Amino acid sequence: MNETTYAELLEIAARYPEKRSGLLPMLHLVQSVSGQVTPEGIEACAEILELSAAEVSGVATFYTMYKRRPVGDYHVGVCTNTLCAVMGGDLIFERLKEHLDVGNDETTEDGKVTLEHIECNAACDYAPVMMVNWEFMDNQTPASAIQVVDDLRAGKDVRSTRGPQLCTWREAERVLAGFPDGLADEGPSSGPASQVGLKLAGQNGWSAPASTVSGSTGTVTEDKVEAVEQADTSRAESETKAEES
Amino acid sequence: MSDTLTPVLTADWGTAESWKLSVYEASGGYGAMKKALAMAPDDIITAVKDSGLRGRGGAGFPTGMKWSFIPQDNPKPKYLVVNADESEPGTCKDIPLMMATPHTLVEGVIISSFAIRANTAFIYIRGEVLHVVRRVQAAVTEAYAAGHLGKDIHGSGYDLDVVVHAGAGAYICGEETALLEGLEGRRGQPRLRPPFPAVAGLYASPTVINNVESIASVPSIIGNGAEWFASMGTEKSKGFGIFSLSGHVANPGQYEAPLGITLRKLIELAGGIRAGHEMKFWTPGGSSTPLLTPEHLDIPLDFEGVGAAGSMLGTRALQIFDETTCVVRAVLRWTEFYKHESCGKCTPCREGTWWLTQTLTRLEKGDFDVAEGPEVLDLLVDQCENILGRSFCALGDGATSPITSSIQYFREEYLAHLEHGGCPFDPLASTAFETEGATA
């Protein structure tokens, strides 16, 4: 934990009206510097935020992106939530475990690749999905996934299917801490699946109405209790009624 | 009658460098912001109310009404928090939106913050989407440089700062009060409501929390008018929404349409169910919304229509599964997800999701006597009844949805696992690459 890092931790805390709000990005910065959440990093965050180390540890152990063991240069996450699993994620994960000779949340002997099965990463239209250092690797097969990890271990350049050439896990963590790396302009606007509806609309001449078109307003309720009754949550309904009573 | 598809939010997703300010402004971007800054804040709230916009993060609460709950006589600062923690299984609309057109979101944040009189706004993005974080960070930086953010925006006297905040991996932080805990640097565990965040939210101050798509819809409402927005959709579910099709359809992807479109129509647009197969079950709005079957293909996908069919519109995350998919495997995997993501705060969810996983795991392996089958299904339903409505937040409720709905529609398939002594399905048959052979 050198002076530069400490200064950057202070800088993160200063972004917020109340400094404790900086804790999540601060822990991302600790990971970018130390390759994991370390006791020293926890102490530094605690000191800056005037918390106990136990309070910071309590937060660090709650969130799955914070790692208590060293992570490799490339964190490879295979989505095995239902849709990706069914579409082939389970098989991809099994093949990668075998190929890399590691279990879940383990790192290869050369320290290059940490393999983990992950939950839904909001790219279901590109299933099966793999994330490398939290960059999208869309529409994978067992063969393509193996190719990716082989190339990464051989030091070859690998690009995200919707982003830049892959950086290291530590570099990625620095961006998540709020220090941009200047790569925002890399990659496409969106991938092919994101545009299927748009293309179809273009082919059929479909569009949103002109701004002069007008429909009837005032059909949606303006009554709070009625609104929660109509909303898709019985929980908010009971809570709102509790508040009203 | 609107066209079948109505690209508004997705309209520029195919445009080169659509994420840049110059490209966004070339197609009229930030025009609605300039119009809004000349309006009275209450008039913006009225316009959003009149439009009929209902929350796009799943619950469908009227957005303008939520804004009107902010007590303006409260001397504390007001805050806008954008929920960009998109994590509900099957949901994949906000991530491409922020990647392709982050300025639509930023413009929406400015207008919405001005309306509720907030001078600080936060965009809480799940941490697992690096390139999306980059694009939103860059958009906010560009907006500051152009004078759209900061002090005295375009001479209006209005100040706004926006902080882009990356989360760290927790599905529960999509729940609005857990998100606030995360944003305050704490473990993401939900808070008791009431008080609602509108009264005591971030730092116990009045706070509006809205989904990305809700906020991104605001510029178009202010730009084109509430009546324009209300010309799309159905009586009580106004406007357009992004419908995300995934799974066993020929062309999965994003289809932006007026609310009320049917899944039959959407599947037709998506080129049908993948060749040689037929639909078995689907989720209308993510895994927390009860499963539906082919008999529900013609229900209007709006809040009322899906509700009447016994499910929820949710986030319009339409996960489509064909006959090669084992429903027990699908449900077990979702249940494992809820178990993993349960925050541990309340007992019914923390313990209940573990019991559900254990029972379902044994069922999937066929590890009960055939004669015990009906009893085991009763046990599962009983476990669900002890979670639904008894847990602290909606995560526990959601965990029961796939189980109870799948038992309702596919009871025989559960029992078949016991008769077969395990899963009767070939998992390879359901994969996207099954045609390439087992050892692809």
Interface residues (C-beta under 8 A of the other chain):
Chain A: R15 Y16 P17 E18 R20 S21 G22 L23 L24 P25 L27 H28 L49 G58 V59 F62 Y63 T64 M65 Y66 G77 T80 N81 T82 L83 A85 V86 M87 G88 D90 L91 I118 E119 C120 N121 A122 A123 C124 D125 Y126 A127 P128 M131 N133 W134 E135 F136 N139 T141 P142 A143 S160 R162 G163 P164 A172 V175 L176 A177 G178 P180 D181 L183 A184 D185 E186 G187 S189 S190 G191 P192 A193 S194 Q195 V196 G197 L198 K199 L200 A201 N204 G205 W206 S207 A208 P209 S211 T212 V213 S214 G215 S216 T217 G218 T219 V220 T221 E222 K224 A227 V228 Q230 A231 D232 T233 S234 R235 A236 E239 T240 A242 E243
Chain B: S2 D3 T4 L5 T6 P7 V8 T10 A11 D12 W13 G14 T15 A16 E17 S18 W19 K20 K49 D50 S51 G52 R54 G55 G58 A59 G60 F61 P62 M65 F69 P77 E86 S87 E88 P89 G90 T91 C92 D94 I95 P96 M99 A100 T101 T120 R126 G127 E128 V129 L130 H131 V133 R134 R135 Q137 A138 T141 V163 V164 H165 A166 G167 A168 G169 A170 Y171 G182 L183 E184 G185 R186 R187 G188 R193 P194 P195 F196 Y203 G223 N224 G225 A226 E227 W228 F229 A230 S231 M232 E235 K236 K238 F240 F243 S244 L245 S246 G247 N251 P252 G253 Q254 Y255 E256 A257 L269 A270 G285 S287 T289 F303 E304 G307 M312 L313 G314 A317 Q319 F321 T325 R329 A330 V331 R333 W334 F337 H340 E341 C343 G389 C393 A394 D397 P427 L428 S430 T431 A432 F433 E436 T439 A440
